[in-house]
């Protein structure tokens, strides 16, 4: 999806121009479109209801084939989510109309209480994410899609707001394209998106201020990553550990972002039910978020902000398979930091690979703050559904900052408790820790975080359980199914505050 800003006068000609419209008035789209919009308003053809679209043909001599409106409803109730969805509706309308290039006019009155930069960001995100469609491997090449280029103009803006809106458009485009990058990785079948494929994707992100390094199995063995390697034992696919570094000018501290990269999870010996096991391709969506985040960093996703932290991305990538060498319930493994772990359930594997990733972060990067992202538990779906992710951790300041970032991205996070009693549940009779608590305890999502807290130690840390938000949510114009690419934009908002 291509987006570009153009002068308002450029929208008096073309195949299709859409205008955002709110209740109760004729939208200001400049003098060239004023008469046509007023006539549509007079005849009742002006669509102003939320997500409504009205198209009307123009006289041939006008030089504009079709003019239309996308409704926003009550201007005072507008939000970034409403603007994002409206932009996606506009893109879908253009695609349905069969045009390649279309115009979108954003009147100042159409922003309501939303500031100009946030509005620009949301509109760009809606256009790019709404245009997304995963292209699966097929015998026939897909037909070229329509509605993939948009010219955006603003009306009634002051110079300051016009600049802020343009800045928001650019940031939104970069963040949305990074989300698309993540979606493409996450939607791939596991025989294509292997740990090796993730490593190749990480290497392609290297350049400029980003460095990439990949550890193979032998390197992990030398480091003593027994928890990660225990999970990898059942698979013929070799595991990979990915390290991405964004070097910020003048930074003296480091922030680590850590992703679970289970490219397929059968559950191992504690095998999952067959139904919907194909969806376990999505068990690497934490890794997808980290790689998407670095895609955005590579392309200028921080805008003019220079963080006071170096940014490090870590991904522990493997499959979890029930092969002849697979670890068994009751096995004891040793993590990189020396903790021993009794593996009571081989399907609680995500926390095992994250344990070594967190230990690696602490040994080699001494982070001032860490965030991990993982499709960790089905319990979080039971608790929160698919419309938000759970967040837990040991540092309220970090948790609050991430919740605020999720709110700005319209990717909500809900804090769940993490208390000492939850940590006590993770003690084992046969090792330092067990990888699950007793079924009698319940609190499955918190138990996963409690396990990880032993590896985080005193380092400020937050854990995002994105098992529900990563896929399976309700369709909402800019998300139609499959992988959502969740948390890429949240991480960007958070990084801009560091």
C-alpha positions, -999 to +999 in steps of 0.1 A: +000+000+000+015+033-011+005+065+008+016+100-002+005+135+009-007+159-019-020+195-020-058+197-016-062+211-051-050+178-066-082+161-055-104+179-080-096+153-106-092+115-107-110+082-106-122+084-070-119+108-041-133+100-006-139+125+021-142+119+058-176+132+070-190+138+104-226+142+115-245+175+110-224+194+084-210+194+049-173+184+052-147+210+042-128+194+013-118+226-004-134+249-029-131+224-058-154+199-041-176+222-021-205+223-046-207+186-052-206+178-015-233+204-007-255+189-034-250+154-020-259+167+015-291+184+001-302+151-015-294+130+016-266+111-002-239+123+021-229+093+043-219+104+078-229+074+099-200+054+114-182+034+087-209+042+061-198+048+025-216+069-001-204+072-037-219+094-064-208+098-100-197+133-113-204+148-147-177+138-172-167+175-176-158+177-139-127+156-144-135+136-113-154+103-120-166+095-085-167+114-052-178+098-020-178+101+018-168+077+046-188+084+077-173+090+111-204+098+131-203+122+160-171+143+158-169+146+196-169+108+200-140+102+176-110+082+186-078+069+170-095+035+166-125+050+148-101+068+124-081+037+118-112+017+110-126+045+088-093+046+068-095+008+063-131+012+051-120+038+026-093+015+013-119-014+009-143+010-009-116+020-034-107-017-040-143-026-045-147+004-069-119-011-090-095+019-089-058+016-085-052+051-071-077+071-049-077+103-030-087+108+007-095+142+021-093+147+059-110+178+071-098+193+103-133+190+118-131+152+112-105+147+139-127+157+168-107+155+200-078+135+184-046+154+180-032+158+145-002+135+148-021+107+164-048+111+137-022+108+109-007+078+125-041+060+129-052+068+093-020+055+078-022+024+099-058+018+088-049+021+051-019-001+052-033-028+075-067-027+058-050-034+025-031-064+039-039-099+026-016-129+032-007-144-002-004-182+004+016-204-020-007-214-049-003-228-084-016-196-099-001-162-092-025-138-075-041-112-096-029-076-090-051-060-063-068-026-067-070+003-043-033+000-033-023+037-037-037+066-018-032+103-021-040+121+012-048+158+015-060+178+045-084+207+047-087+235+072-055+226+091-031+252+105+005+249+095+015+233+128-012+207+127-005+200+090+031+192+098+021+171+128-004+152+107+022+145+080+047+133+107+020+110+120+013+096+086+049+087+081+052+071+116+019+052+110+030+040+076+063+026+090+046+010+120+019-006+099+044-019+073+064-035+102+031-051+114+025-064+079+061-078+079+053-096+112+019-108+099+036-124+068+060-143+090+033-154+115+009-166+088+033-188+071+030-226+076+057-240+099+074-260+071+082-226+055+087-205+086+113-226+104+138-214+130+163-211+101+139-190+082+134-167+112+172-164+114+174-154+077+147-128+083+167-114+112+199-112+091+180-093+063+172-066+089+209-059+095+224-027+082+227+009+092+224+010+130+211-026+133+234-055+139+222-091+137+238-123+150+225-159+150+236-186+174+234-222+163+230-253+184+267-257+192+269-221+204+239-226+226+254-258+240+286-239+249+265-213+267+246-240+287+212-232+273+198-265+286+162-253+289+159-241+252+178-271+239+156-295+259+126-282+240+145-285+207+155-322+212+124-337+196+127-319+163+149-324+133+148-287+126+179-271+142+172-244+168+184-208+164+189-180+188+186-145+172+203-113+185+194-079+170+209-047+183+199-011+175+227+012+187+213+045+199+236+075+198+250+084+233+230+057+251+245+042+282+217+018+291+201-011+273+165-022+269+159-059+258+128-071+240+125-109+240+103-130+218+091-166+220+099-182+186+081-216+187+076-221+149+055-251+156+043-265+189+028-300+191+031-300+229+059-326+226+053-358+246+025-340+264+009-337+230-019-313+222-054-324+209-054-327+171-082-301+167-068-267+156-032-279+161-025-263+127-029-229+145+003-237+164+021-220+135+012-189+155+033-199+185+061-177+172+040-145+173+062-131+201+092-135+178+071-119+150+065-089+173+103-085+180+112-089+143+085-065+133+097-040+159+132-041+144+118-038+109+103-005+120+135+006+137+154-001+105+130+021+085+128+051+109+100+041+132+113+062+161+108+094+140+129+122+155+132+105+189+166+093+199+162+068+228+184+069+258+187+031+256+203+008+231+176-016+219+183-053+218+159-080+204+163-116+213+144-145+198+146-181+210+135-202+179+128-239+178+101-265+172+085-286+200+080-321+186+075-356+200+105-371+183+124-401+196+149-379+214+122-356+228+124-346+265+099-364+287+077-353+316+098-356+348+131-347+330+153-321+347+172-296+326+196-268+336+191-233+323+219-210+313+219-191+346+222-224+366+185-229+376+174-265+374+139-271+360+117-302+364+097-305+331+064-317+344+046-309+311+064-306+278+037-284+265+048-256+289+078-251+266+076-214+259+087-204+294+117-228+290+130-211+259+123-177+274+142-186+305+174-190+286+167-159+265+162-138+297+194-154+311+213-145+279+200-109+281+212-105+317+246-120+311+255-102+279+235-070+279+230-061+315+196-045+306+181-016+325+147-030+315+134-062+298+101-070+281+092-105+269+063-113+245+049-148+241+019-168+231+024-184+264-009-198+278-044-208+268-054-195+302-050-159+292-075-165+264-099-179+290-093-148+312-092-120+287-104-133+253-088-123+220-092-085+222-064-078+247-032-092+261-022-099+297+007-081+313+026-090+345+060-082+359+082-071+387+083-033+380+051-012+380+068+017+362+076-006+332+041-022+333+024+013+334+046+025+305+036-005+284-001-002+292+001+034+281+018+024+249-008-003+243-035+023+248-019+047+223-017+018+197-052+006+205-037-028+215-050-030+251-031-047+279-047-058+311-025-063+342-028-096+361-014-101+395+020-116+402+025-122+439+050-142+460+024-170+465+024-175+427+062-179+428+060-204+456+038-226+434+067-230+410+090-247+435+099-284+427+108-313+449+133-326+423+148-294+410+149-257+417+117-250+398+089-269+380+077-256+347+040-257+357+021-253+389-005-278+402-038-278+383-055-273+417-039-238+418-054-225+386-039-191+376-022-206+346-012-173+330+002-159+363+021-192+368+039-187+336+050-152+346+059-165+381+083-190+365+099-164+344+103-140+373+130-163+388+152-156+357+144-119+355+155-115+392+158-078+402+160-065+366+129-044+358+108-067+336+074-071+321+059-102+305+032-099+278+011-130+273-003-124+238-018-158+232-053-144+227-044-111+209-020-127+184-047-143+163-084-152+164-098-118+173-129-102+159-126-088+124-124-050+125-117-036+090-079-034+094-078-070+107-097-097+089-083-129+103-051-149+108-022-133+125-028-098+138+009-088+141+001-077+176+024-057+198+047-043+170+030-009+173+029-011+211+066-017+213+072+013+190+051+036+212+070+023+242+104+028+226+096+064+218+093+070+256+127+054+265 
